[in-house]
Amino acid sequence: MCGRYVVVSKISEIEHRFQVRMPFELPPLFNIGPGSMAPVITSDSPNVVQLFKFGLTPFWAKKPMYLFNARAEGDHNSDNDQGYGGAMGIIMKPSFRKAIRSNRCLVIADAFIEGTVNEKLDKPFVVHLGAADRPFAFAGIWDEWIDKTTGELLRSFAIITITANELLSKLPHHRSPVILRREDEQLWLNPELPLAEVTALLRPYTTGYMNAYPISNAIKNPRANSAELLQPIGPSVIPESAFVLEQNLVLQGMGFSRARARK
């Protein structure tokens, strides 16, 4: 699962990386969790960043549901076999079958938080890519829901998950968010992409640099939001000479507003 993640890139960096316009200020988001507003790029507005609620409510729901993860395999692969090669059952799930076909989005991120299978967020890790690959995009789906009592429109999203890759297995954890390759991002947003090609993009991240390091379980507090949450309390899962995320993301990635990004 992926219930917490991080967005701290400068606005100018996000705009350049995704070739989009970001028409709002973005504070540092060190602890995005279900219910948080977070930046996404949707299939119907691929040139602009929008703020949607993390936790999808399908259009047909009677009340908000906050489905923050969507299993790529759907009801299949209940034992999370990393060698699974069967059907992507997400296309049949009532909560997701419309969205996976027509409402896909890029969920912008710089890192994500994952716990172990047994301890969960009592033993959390920051999982990150190399500096050259941040920010990146999770494969997401979104929907619109109208509150019939107030008429309020809610736009929300979920992150699609798949079986763990080699790094996540070392934590250990059995699931991982789908991280899209850069060359696949526009395909993901293409509403004309055949469904078989859509589901072919749902695979564990296997290319490039990826590592993780342990942090304090203070991240469990959904109201906590500070750089200190990401400070390492132990060595990286894959040994390296320096804490890459601490050096390049926390210490140097502090220009969060548009004005500061221009300095």
N, C-alpha and C positions, 0 to 999 in steps of 0.2 A: 504494500500500500504506500501511498504518498500523501500524507495529511499535513505536512509542514514543508514550506520551501522559502526561498530567499530571493529578493530582487533588490539589488543595490547599484546597478549600473547607472551611469549618468544618462540623462535624457538624450543628449547628443549621441551617446554611444548606441543607445537603443534605436534611435532614428536612423543612424548610419548602418547599423548591423542588419536591420530588417527592411530598410528602404521605405520607411513609413513616417507619418507625421504624428506627433504626440502632443495634443492640444491642451495639456494640463500639467501642473506641477506634480511631481511624484516624490513623496518622502521616502526615506529608507525603510524598507520592508524586510526586517530580519527574521520575522516569525509569522509568515502568512499561514493561516489555518482556515478550516471550514467556517464560513460566515464572513471572512475578510473580503474586501474589495481588492481586486488585483488586475493588472494589465493583461489584455489579450488582443490578438489580431484575428478577426473573424472572416469566414469565407464570404460573407456578403459585404464587408467593408475592409478589403485587404490592404488598403493604403493608409489606415489610421489605427492608432492604438486606442482601445476603449477600456473602461473599468467595469468589470462584471463581478458578480458575487461568486466566491469559491464554494461550490456545493450546488449541484444541478437540481433544479425543480422542473420536471417534465411539464409540457404545456397542458397536459390533461389532469394534472394533480389537483386534488381538492384543497391541499394546503402545502406550504413549503416543505421540501423533503431533504435538501442538503446532501445529495449523493455526490461526494467529493471524488470518488474513484469509480472507474468503470473497467471491469475485467475484460481484456481483449478476448479471452476464451469463453466468456459468458459462463454458463453452467458446466462447461467441459473442464477437464484437467483439474479436478478438485484436489489432487495431491501435488499440484504445482511442479510437475515434471519438467525439468529444464529442456529435455529433449522432445517435448510435445510438438507434433507437427500436424495436428488435426485442425478442425474447423474453428474459425474465430466466431464464437457464439454470441458476441456482442451484437451482431446484426439481427438477432432474434429477440433480444431482451426488450420488453415493453418500454422500459425507461430510456433506452438508448437507440432503438432501431431507427427512429426518425432522424435523430441528431447525427448518427454515424453516416447517414446517407446525404444529408443536406446541410447540416449545421456543424461544420468542423472549425476548429480554431487552433492557433498557436498560443500556448501559454508561456509567456516570457519568464525566464528564470536565470539565476546565477549559480544556484546550488539547491540541494534539497536535504531535508533532515529525515533520517531513517533510524528506527530502533532495531533491536534484535528480535528474533522470533519470540523468545520467552519474556525478556525484560521490557520489550517495547520501548517507550520513551523514557523509561527509568534508566536506560543505557543508550543514549542517542549518539548518532554520528552525523557530521556534516559530510555529504557526498558531493564532490565537485569535479568538474572537467579542468583541463589545462587553461591557462590564462587566455590563450589565443582562441579558445572555443567558447568564451563567455561574453555576453549572455548567449543562451541557447533556448530551444523551444521544446516543451513537452507537446505531445499530440493530445489535443483536447477536443471536447464536444460541448456545445452550448445549446440553450433553449430559452424561449420566452414564456413567461407565465403571468397571467393577469389575476390579481386578487379580486374576486367577484364582489366582495363587500366594499372595497375602497376604489376599485378601478386602477390600482397601482400596477405598473408593469415591472416585472422582475426579470432581468437578464442574468443568467447564471451559467456556470460551466463545471465540468468534471475533467479530471486527468485520467487518461487511459493507462492501465497498468498491464504488465506482461510478466513472465517468469523472470527470476533474478538472473543477472549475468554473473560472471566469475567474481567480480568485486563484491557485489551485494551478498553473494553466498558466503563470503569470508566473514561477514559481520557476526553471526549469520542472519540473513533475511531471505524469504522465499519469493518476494515480489519486487518489481522495480517499475517506476514510471517509464513510459515509452518516450525516449529522447529521439527526436527526428534528426536525421542527417541534414545538414544545411541544404544540400541539393534536392532534398525531398520536401522541403517546407512549402514551396509553391504548389507542388502536386497535392499535398494535403489540403490546401485551401481551394483547390480547383473543384467546383461543384459538378463538373462534367466527368470527373475521373470515375471509371467503372468500379463497382463495388469490390470486385476481386483484387483490383490494384490498390484500393484503399486498405483493405485488410492485409495485403502483402507488406505494407509499411509498418505493421504492428509487430515489432521484434525487439529483443533486448539490445541495448547499446553495446556495440562490440568494437568500435573503431576509436582510435585516438587515445589520449591520456585520460585516466579517470582514477580518482583516489578518494579516501575517506579518512576522517580522524574523529576521535571521541570529544564530546563537549559535555558541559554540565546539564543535568536534567532540569535546570531552570527553564529550559525551552518548553517544558510542559505547560507553563503558564500562558494561556492564549493572549493575555494582555501584555506580556513582556515583549519589548521591542527595542533592543539596543545591540550595538556591536559586540558588547561583552558576551552575549549569548553564544557567539561563534568562536570564542577563544578556545584553542585546543587544551585539553587536560591530559593528553597522552600522545604517543607517537602515531603516525599515519599507519593505516592498515597495510599499505605497500610501502616499505621503508624508502625514505627519500631524505635529501640533505637539508631541506627546509620545508616549512609549512607553506605550501604554495598559496593556498587560499588566504591565510593570514597575511601574507606579504602583499599579494596582488589584489585581493578583494576587500579585505577589511581595512588595511592600512592606507591603501591608495585609492579605494573606490568610494570616497566620501563626498564627491561633488554631486549631490542628489538633485538639487534644483536646477532649473534651466539657467538661471543667472550664474550660479557657481560653476556650472559646466562650461561656461564661456570664458572663464578666467584663464 
